[in-house]
Amino acid sequence: MGQFASISGDAATNCACFLSALGVAKIAETCRRGHSWSRDSILWRQLFLQNMIGGKGSFIDCGIDWRREYKDDFCWMTGEVVIEDCIPRTGTDSDLTDMVTSVVQLHKNRYFCGGHDGRVVEFDKNNCTDEQSTWLNNVFVTNEWIRSMTSVREDTLALCVGNDLLYVRIEQAEALSAEMFSTLKGHTGPVHFTAPYNDTMCVSTSFDRTARLWDLSQGVCTGIFHGHTEQLYGVMCSAPYIVTASYDRSVRLFDNRDKCNGAQCTFQGHNGPAWFLQPCTEADLLSLTRFYSSSSDGIVREWDIRSPMRPSHIFPSMSCSSCNDFIVDHGHKRLVCGYDDGSVSVFSTTVAKERIHHDLMSARYIRKVGSFQSSARPRHKYFFGDSNGQISLVGSTESVVDLPKPSTSQKACDVHELSGIRSMLCCEQEISVFYGTYDGHVKRLTVAHGGMQKS
């Protein structure tokens, strides 16, 4: 801790007048004293007022958690780095002690999650309750928090940890251990997300404004892609193409065959940071032609790589709220969006491309969107996890693939008073939704006819 430990609490709080929220978040990661100081309510009240009304005026406290208010009201709207809990790690706890950032399925019957305490855990899918989740393998991997985790194929996990990318291949019945993880270095800023490029390669995006292509079989970087002027966020791959979204409000397409590694196309038009990317159709996964991008401006845009100058179509929110997550239901030709005002929209992706459902699900922002991706299932359902810890459901009650209009659709909204939902995995073979929370638990909801049942 050094000199920081000698600073009084009042003096440290007064220093907040000269710090941004990102600066406070960085101090929180330095030591226990920094972490404790960064949670001071007076500090976050000052930051909240500065953003809300330029530092003038006041609110009656009434027991308000100002840190949570700041996170909910500003971080996702402005594109600022989200202020997450950074609990100092000791490596001795038996369970996850901080938020579950990712939930991943491998080998169709093994389930893993990663958390901010630096652990990767295999959990028992049949024992995920409010009181306790049963950990089958609990591995302390790193002293830094795991920002995100994804499966490159059915037997390989890739983890974004600090400036590095960690990966591990797990055989069908093999137990997980810390020694199995390999580290790929090269990024000069925190790694944000990864996406599989093929069976042996993946792409990572970073705060250093670059994307990198990694060969996991050789453990080497095979390409560095430049062009963005701000940090990168989402990424999508359809070999040989790599598409990246950035806080510079642009989306760029790279061709891995181009040895210069510069952008082939730049898609501009978003009025806020670009978040996530999805292919328009299943065919675009194999041969990319069209894709969607979401943004904090509340609009999902459809792009055609053959005419990148302007979007082919736009899908706006009802209130210009940030689109925090979206999915494409290819089988039923639906685009499903969740927004930070707690509302959700379902659009048709056929020729009409109209909004066919809109509803206010929550008083807080929608964090995750999921579905059971099967065109053979007529009663398709869409799931929405929010920052209040609620799971909501929109689904069809008719034995047809078309979702009814809002006047005739059914909304089943089951509320579970848990901490906020940070990650979600919809598993159709289990007819269940697994989701990770801010308090370090993995929960399971079993989907029954007409609603949901908590396991």
C-alpha positions as semicolon CSV with decimal commas, in nm:
position;residue;x (nm);y (nm);z (nm)
1;M;0,000;0,000;0,000
2;G;0,292;0,234;0,063
3;Q;0,212;0,603;0,088
4;F;-0,157;0,551;0,013
5;A;-0,208;0,398;0,360
6;S;-0,095;0,721;0,527
7;I;-0,369;0,933;0,367
8;S;-0,666;0,998;0,596
9;G;-1,014;0,899;0,483
10;D;-1,134;1,261;0,458
11;A;-0,829;1,367;0,260
12;A;-0,871;1,076;0,020
13;T;-1,237;1,162;-0,033
14;N;-1,151;1,526;-0,103
15;C;-0,914;1,406;-0,375
16;A;-1,217;1,265;-0,556
17;C;-1,299;1,613;-0,684
18;F;-1,005;1,572;-0,921
19;L;-1,072;1,212;-1,031
20;S;-1,302;1,055;-1,288
21;A;-1,496;0,737;-1,213
22;L;-1,237;0,546;-1,417
23;G;-0,962;0,687;-1,195
24;V;-1,146;0,571;-0,884
25;A;-1,188;0,224;-1,038
26;K;-0,814;0,200;-1,103
27;I;-0,734;0,294;-0,742
28;A;-0,978;0,024;-0,627
29;E;-0,757;-0,240;-0,790
30;T;-0,433;-0,133;-0,618
31;C;-0,482;-0,258;-0,261
32;R;-0,733;-0,329;0,014
33;R;-0,722;0,031;0,137
34;G;-0,789;0,155;-0,216
35;H;-1,075;-0,089;-0,258
36;S;-1,234;0,019;0,070
37;W;-1,194;0,389;-0,009
38;S;-1,341;0,350;-0,360
39;R;-1,674;0,236;-0,211
40;D;-1,726;0,554;-0,005
41;S;-2,084;0,677;-0,059
42;I;-1,985;1,045;-0,031
43;L;-1,734;0,996;-0,310
44;W;-1,992;0,848;-0,547
45;R;-2,251;1,109;-0,453
46;Q;-2,009;1,377;-0,570
47;L;-1,942;1,193;-0,897
48;F;-2,315;1,141;-0,948
49;L;-2,395;1,510;-0,898
50;Q;-2,113;1,618;-1,129
51;N;-2,255;1,408;-1,411
52;M;-2,621;1,477;-1,341
53;I;-2,621;1,852;-1,285
54;G;-2,264;1,971;-1,322
55;G;-2,192;1,953;-0,952
56;K;-2,465;2,204;-0,858
57;G;-2,772;2,140;-0,644
58;S;-2,835;1,848;-0,414
59;F;-3,050;1,545;-0,347
60;I;-3,184;1,418;-0,018
61;D;-2,983;1,105;0,054
62;C;-3,257;0,887;0,207
63;G;-3,014;0,596;0,230
64;I;-2,930;0,603;-0,140
65;D;-2,646;0,378;-0,257
66;W;-2,474;0,644;-0,468
67;R;-2,221;0,404;-0,614
68;R;-2,496;0,182;-0,752
69;E;-2,689;0,486;-0,875
70;Y;-2,383;0,605;-1,068
71;K;-2,329;0,261;-1,226
72;D;-2,692;0,222;-1,328
73;D;-2,746;0,574;-1,458
74;F;-2,422;0,665;-1,632
75;C;-2,184;0,382;-1,715
76;W;-2,388;0,220;-1,992
77;M;-2,526;0,543;-2,137
78;T;-2,198;0,729;-2,178
79;G;-1,975;0,444;-2,284
80;E;-1,753;0,493;-1,980
81;V;-1,577;0,186;-1,847
82;V;-1,816;0,016;-1,606
83;I;-1,711;0,044;-1,242
84;E;-1,703;-0,313;-1,118
85;D;-1,632;-0,459;-0,775
86;C;-1,265;-0,548;-0,739
87;I;-1,237;-0,751;-0,418
88;P;-0,874;-0,814;-0,313
89;R;-0,788;-1,179;-0,375
90;T;-0,633;-1,406;-0,114
91;G;-0,660;-1,736;-0,301
92;T;-0,791;-1,918;0,008
93;D;-1,169;-1,889;-0,030
94;S;-1,354;-2,205;-0,122
95;D;-1,622;-2,032;-0,329
96;L;-1,649;-1,747;-0,574
97;T;-1,640;-1,423;-0,374
98;D;-1,734;-1,175;-0,646
99;M;-1,951;-1,144;-0,953
100;V;-1,979;-1,424;-1,209
101;T;-1,880;-1,260;-1,539
102;S;-1,937;-1,559;-1,770
103;V;-2,119;-1,891;-1,783
104;V;-2,002;-2,136;-2,052
105;Q;-2,098;-2,488;-2,159
106;L;-1,841;-2,742;-2,280
107;H;-1,882;-3,100;-2,405
108;K;-2,261;-3,050;-2,388
109;N;-2,272;-3,168;-2,025
110;R;-2,001;-2,970;-1,843
111;Y;-2,061;-2,616;-1,722
112;F;-1,804;-2,355;-1,619
113;C;-1,812;-2,001;-1,487
114;G;-1,550;-1,732;-1,435
115;G;-1,553;-1,457;-1,173
116;H;-1,396;-1,133;-1,066
117;D;-1,203;-1,315;-0,794
118;G;-0,985;-1,482;-1,059
119;R;-1,140;-1,829;-1,037
120;V;-1,271;-2,067;-1,299
121;V;-1,528;-2,306;-1,155
122;E;-1,703;-2,612;-1,290
123;F;-2,047;-2,628;-1,132
124;D;-2,312;-2,895;-1,090
125;K;-2,599;-2,810;-1,323
126;N;-2,840;-2,999;-1,095
127;N;-2,750;-2,809;-0,780
128;C;-2,770;-2,434;-0,840
129;T;-2,976;-2,280;-0,559
130;D;-3,008;-1,946;-0,384
131;E;-2,819;-2,073;-0,082
132;Q;-2,531;-2,260;-0,243
133;S;-2,396;-2,365;-0,580
134;T;-2,212;-2,696;-0,587
135;W;-1,862;-2,655;-0,732
136;L;-1,714;-2,967;-0,893
137;N;-1,380;-2,803;-0,982
138;N;-1,276;-2,476;-0,819
139;V;-0,951;-2,343;-0,965
140;F;-0,777;-2,021;-0,864
141;V;-0,627;-1,910;-1,196
142;T;-0,516;-1,550;-1,161
143;N;-0,479;-1,256;-0,924
144;E;-0,667;-1,039;-1,173
145;W;-1,038;-1,050;-1,239
146;I;-1,173;-1,243;-1,536
147;R;-1,341;-0,987;-1,760
148;S;-1,507;-1,244;-1,989
149;M;-1,483;-1,609;-2,090
150;T;-1,593;-1,795;-2,401
151;S;-1,572;-2,139;-2,560
152;V;-1,358;-2,157;-2,874
153;R;-1,490;-2,505;-2,945
154;E;-1,657;-2,769;-2,730
155;D;-1,338;-2,847;-2,537
156;T;-1,153;-2,513;-2,510
157;L;-1,204;-2,212;-2,284
158;A;-1,058;-1,867;-2,357
159;L;-1,038;-1,610;-2,075
160;C;-0,982;-1,233;-2,090
161;V;-0,764;-1,154;-1,788
162;G;-0,595;-0,815;-1,756
163;N;-0,381;-0,754;-2,066
164;D;-0,358;-1,127;-2,140
165;L;-0,558;-1,402;-2,300
166;L;-0,562;-1,733;-2,110
167;Y;-0,681;-2,059;-2,262
168;V;-0,719;-2,421;-2,162
169;R;-0,824;-2,736;-2,344
170;I;-1,020;-2,985;-2,136
171;E;-1,073;-3,343;-2,244
172;Q;-1,414;-3,505;-2,200
173;A;-1,364;-3,639;-1,846
174;E;-1,057;-3,441;-1,746
175;A;-1,050;-3,246;-1,420
176;L;-0,959;-2,878;-1,436
177;S;-0,636;-2,751;-1,277
178;A;-0,452;-2,418;-1,275
179;E;-0,143;-2,574;-1,436
180;M;-0,342;-2,651;-1,750
181;F;-0,387;-2,283;-1,844
182;S;-0,160;-2,118;-2,101
183;T;-0,107;-1,742;-2,134
184;L;-0,092;-1,537;-2,454
185;K;0,073;-1,196;-2,421
186;G;0,079;-0,908;-2,665
187;H;-0,199;-0,662;-2,585
188;T;-0,089;-0,345;-2,406
189;G;-0,433;-0,277;-2,256
190;P;-0,705;-0,484;-2,089
191;V;-0,855;-0,753;-2,311
192;H;-1,230;-0,709;-2,342
193;F;-1,385;-0,994;-2,544
194;T;-1,294;-1,296;-2,753
195;A;-1,471;-1,478;-3,036
196;P;-1,384;-1,806;-3,211
197;Y;-1,235;-1,766;-3,559
198;N;-1,222;-2,139;-3,635
199;D;-1,160;-2,462;-3,442
200;T;-0,807;-2,365;-3,340
201;M;-0,805;-1,984;-3,352
202;C;-0,978;-1,696;-3,180
203;V;-0,982;-1,314;-3,193
204;S;-0,951;-1,080;-2,894
205;T;-1,039;-0,711;-2,861
206;S;-0,867;-0,474;-2,624
207;F;-0,852;-0,130;-2,468
208;D;-0,527;-0,082;-2,665
209;R;-0,746;-0,015;-2,975
210;T;-0,639;-0,332;-3,157
211;A;-0,776;-0,678;-3,225
212;R;-0,547;-0,982;-3,234
213;L;-0,584;-1,321;-3,400
214;W;-0,441;-1,608;-3,196
215;D;-0,350;-1,962;-3,298
216;L;-0,425;-2,162;-2,984
217;S;-0,265;-2,480;-3,121
218;Q;0,070;-2,299;-3,151
219;G;0,021;-2,039;-2,878
220;V;0,114;-1,747;-3,104
221;C;-0,040;-1,427;-3,242
222;T;-0,083;-1,445;-3,620
223;G;-0,234;-1,103;-3,688
224;I;-0,279;-0,755;-3,535
225;F;-0,561;-0,539;-3,670
226;H;-0,536;-0,160;-3,642
227;G;-0,760;0,135;-3,731
228;H;-0,988;0,217;-3,439
229;T;-0,919;0,536;-3,244
230;E;-1,077;0,424;-2,916
231;Q;-1,095;0,101;-2,719
232;L;-1,259;-0,202;-2,880
233;Y;-1,563;-0,383;-2,746
234;G;-1,751;-0,654;-2,937
235;V;-1,609;-0,883;-3,206
236;M;-1,756;-1,126;-3,461
237;C;-1,576;-1,364;-3,696
238;S;-1,672;-1,526;-4,024
239;A;-1,343;-1,643;-4,174
240;P;-1,161;-1,475;-4,338
241;Y;-1,347;-1,169;-4,205
242;I;-1,319;-1,015;-3,859
243;V;-1,564;-0,743;-3,751
244;T;-1,499;-0,520;-3,449
245;A;-1,706;-0,261;-3,262
246;S;-1,551;0,031;-3,080
247;Y;-1,609;0,322;-2,846
248;D;-1,508;0,547;-3,140
249;R;-1,867;0,489;-3,268
250;S;-1,755;0,288;-3,569
251;V;-1,757;-0,074;-3,680
252;R;-1,470;-0,203;-3,891
253;L;-1,429;-0,510;-4,109
254;F;-1,087;-0,671;-4,151
255;D;-0,982;-0,939;-4,399
256;N;-0,728;-1,179;-4,249
257;R;-0,589;-1,243;-4,598
258;D;-0,472;-0,880;-4,613
259;K;-0,120;-0,882;-4,467
260;C;-0,138;-0,506;-4,398
261;N;-0,410;-0,583;-4,139
262;G;-0,591;-0,257;-4,208
263;A;-0,969;-0,223;-4,220
264;Q;-1,130;-0,320;-4,550
265;C;-1,450;-0,132;-4,464
266;T;-1,552;0,121;-4,200
267;F;-1,919;0,138;-4,103
268;Q;-2,009;0,475;-3,954
269;G;-2,342;0,610;-3,836
270;H;-2,374;0,521;-3,469
271;N;-2,420;0,821;-3,240
272;G;-2,263;0,646;-2,943
273;P;-2,016;0,368;-2,864
274;A;-2,076;0,052;-3,068
275;W;-2,133;-0,250;-2,844
276;F;-2,216;-0,591;-2,991
277;L;-2,224;-0,766;-3,331
278;Q;-2,431;-1,052;-3,471
279;P;-2,466;-1,210;-3,820
280;C;-2,800;-1,148;-3,987
281;T;-2,851;-1,509;-4,094
282;E;-2,694;-1,847;-4,028
283;A;-2,545;-1,832;-4,379
284;D;-2,354;-1,518;-4,276
285;L;-2,166;-1,725;-4,017
286;L;-2,006;-1,917;-4,304
287;S;-1,991;-1,645;-4,570
288;L;-2,043;-1,298;-4,429
289;T;-2,260;-1,057;-4,624
290;R;-2,481;-0,884;-4,366
291;F;-2,459;-0,826;-3,991
292;Y;-2,613;-0,621;-3,707
293;S;-2,442;-0,383;-3,465
294;S;-2,582;-0,230;-3,144
295;S;-2,494;0,098;-2,975
296;S;-2,553;0,318;-2,674
297;D;-2,766;0,538;-2,904
298;G;-3,039;0,273;-2,878
299;I;-3,035;0,173;-3,245
300;V;-2,944;-0,165;-3,390
301;R;-2,818;-0,117;-3,745
302;E;-2,812;-0,370;-4,027
303;W;-2,507;-0,349;-4,253
304;D;-2,420;-0,500;-4,592
305;I;-2,046;-0,533;-4,654
306;R;-2,107;-0,471;-5,026
307;S;-2,241;-0,119;-4,952
308;P;-2,082;0,003;-4,628
309;M;-2,157;0,373;-4,669
310;R;-2,492;0,356;-4,487
311;P;-2,693;0,095;-4,295
312;S;-2,940;-0,117;-4,487
313;H;-3,194;-0,078;-4,209
314;I;-3,222;0,059;-3,856
315;F;-3,411;-0,088;-3,560
316;P;-3,460;0,194;-3,304
317;S;-3,558;0,177;-2,939
318;M;-3,880;0,347;-2,830
319;S;-3,700;0,593;-2,599
320;C;-3,345;0,628;-2,742
321;S;-3,215;0,412;-2,454
322;S;-2,890;0,221;-2,493
323;C;-2,923;-0,126;-2,643
324;N;-2,723;-0,326;-2,388
325;D;-2,767;-0,668;-2,546
326;F;-2,946;-0,832;-2,838
327;I;-2,978;-1,169;-3,006
328;V;-3,085;-1,288;-3,349
329;D;-3,335;-1,575;-3,357
330;H;-3,246;-1,715;-3,700
331;G;-3,506;-1,992;-3,698
332;H;-3,799;-1,761;-3,630
333;K;-3,652;-1,454;-3,805
334;R;-3,655;-1,227;-3,502
335;L;-3,425;-0,958;-3,366
336;V;-3,463;-0,933;-2,987
337;C;-3,326;-0,629;-2,797
338;G;-3,293;-0,525;-2,432
339;Y;-3,245;-0,161;-2,330
340;D;-3,116;0,029;-2,028
341;D;-3,459;0,176;-1,951
342;G;-3,584;-0,175;-1,870
343;S;-3,776;-0,217;-2,196
344;V;-3,749;-0,490;-2,461
345;S;-3,840;-0,501;-2,829
346;V;-3,886;-0,784;-3,076
347;F;-3,848;-0,705;-3,447
348;S;-3,922;-0,912;-3,754
349;T;-3,616;-0,961;-3,977
350;T;-3,821;-1,054;-4,282
351;V;-3,885;-0,805;-4,564
352;A;-4,124;-0,597;-4,349
353;K;-3,870;-0,555;-4,065
354;E;-4,129;-0,416;-3,827
355;R;-4,145;-0,399;-3,449
356;I;-4,391;-0,669;-3,345
357;H;-4,354;-0,651;-2,967
358;H;-4,251;-0,392;-2,709
359;D;-4,281;-0,409;-2,333
360;L;-4,143;-0,248;-2,018
361;M;-3,994;-0,536;-1,820
362;S;-3,803;-0,371;-1,539
363;A;-3,730;-0,052;-1,349
364;R;-3,359;-0,111;-1,416
365;Y;-3,159;-0,180;-1,729
366;I;-3,174;-0,510;-1,915
367;R;-2,828;-0,665;-1,892
368;K;-2,859;-0,995;-2,084
369;V;-3,087;-1,135;-2,356
370;G;-3,117;-1,505;-2,442
371;S;-3,335;-1,765;-2,611
372;F;-3,363;-2,129;-2,703
373;Q;-3,233;-2,134;-3,062
374;S;-3,440;-2,404;-3,228
375;S;-3,666;-2,357;-3,528
376;A;-3,831;-2,690;-3,438
377;R;-3,967;-2,544;-3,113
378;P;-4,294;-2,360;-3,193
379;R;-4,336;-2,201;-2,850
380;H;-4,019;-1,999;-2,866
381;K;-3,924;-1,794;-2,561
382;Y;-3,697;-1,497;-2,504
383;F;-3,534;-1,431;-2,168
384;F;-3,421;-1,101;-2,019
385;G;-3,194;-1,060;-1,716
386;D;-3,175;-0,718;-1,551
387;S;-2,969;-0,531;-1,292
388;N;-3,237;-0,593;-1,027
389;G;-3,181;-0,968;-1,042
390;Q;-3,503;-1,036;-1,233
391;I;-3,550;-1,287;-1,513
392;S;-3,838;-1,199;-1,745
393;L;-3,992;-1,403;-2,024
394;V;-4,170;-1,315;-2,347
395;G;-4,306;-1,611;-2,540
396;S;-4,569;-1,736;-2,779
397;T;-4,874;-1,927;-2,660
398;E;-4,969;-2,037;-3,009
399;S;-4,837;-2,342;-3,194
400;V;-4,703;-2,122;-3,476
401;V;-4,365;-1,965;-3,527
402;D;-4,496;-1,607;-3,542
403;L;-4,494;-1,415;-3,216
404;P;-4,841;-1,264;-3,160
405;K;-4,891;-0,889;-3,159
406;P;-4,850;-0,712;-2,821
407;S;-5,225;-0,708;-2,764
408;T;-5,247;-1,088;-2,770
409;S;-4,904;-1,198;-2,652
410;Q;-4,836;-1,346;-2,314
411;K;-4,577;-1,208;-2,077
412;A;-4,464;-1,431;-1,794
413;C;-4,251;-1,230;-1,554
414;D;-4,105;-1,428;-1,266
415;V;-3,915;-1,208;-1,021
416;H;-3,638;-1,346;-0,804
417;E;-3,501;-1,094;-0,556
418;L;-3,133;-1,168;-0,610
419;S;-2,839;-0,943;-0,681
420;G;-2,801;-0,817;-1,036
421;I;-2,758;-1,061;-1,325
422;R;-2,416;-1,035;-1,490
423;S;-2,411;-1,335;-1,727
424;M;-2,660;-1,581;-1,873
425;L;-2,655;-1,911;-2,062
426;C;-2,971;-2,052;-2,222
427;C;-2,941;-2,430;-2,249
428;E;-3,214;-2,584;-2,461
429;Q;-3,120;-2,946;-2,391
430;E;-3,175;-2,881;-2,019
431;I;-3,475;-2,653;-2,086
432;S;-3,308;-2,418;-1,839
433;V;-3,146;-2,079;-1,802
434;F;-2,822;-2,063;-1,602
435;Y;-2,719;-1,717;-1,487
436;G;-2,439;-1,563;-1,285
437;T;-2,496;-1,287;-1,032
438;Y;-2,297;-1,005;-0,879
439;D;-2,277;-1,189;-0,546
440;G;-2,084;-1,486;-0,689
441;H;-2,365;-1,740;-0,737
442;V;-2,478;-1,941;-1,036
443;K;-2,855;-1,995;-1,046
444;R;-3,077;-2,213;-1,258
445;L;-3,428;-2,151;-1,386
446;T;-3,615;-2,444;-1,538
447;V;-3,856;-2,337;-1,808
448;A;-4,200;-2,495;-1,778
449;H;-4,503;-2,455;-2,001
450;G;-4,623;-2,095;-1,971
451;G;-4,355;-1,979;-1,730
452;M;-4,046;-2,057;-1,526
453;Q;-3,968;-2,257;-1,218
454;K;-3,674;-2,183;-0,990
455;S;-3,462;-2,492;-0,931
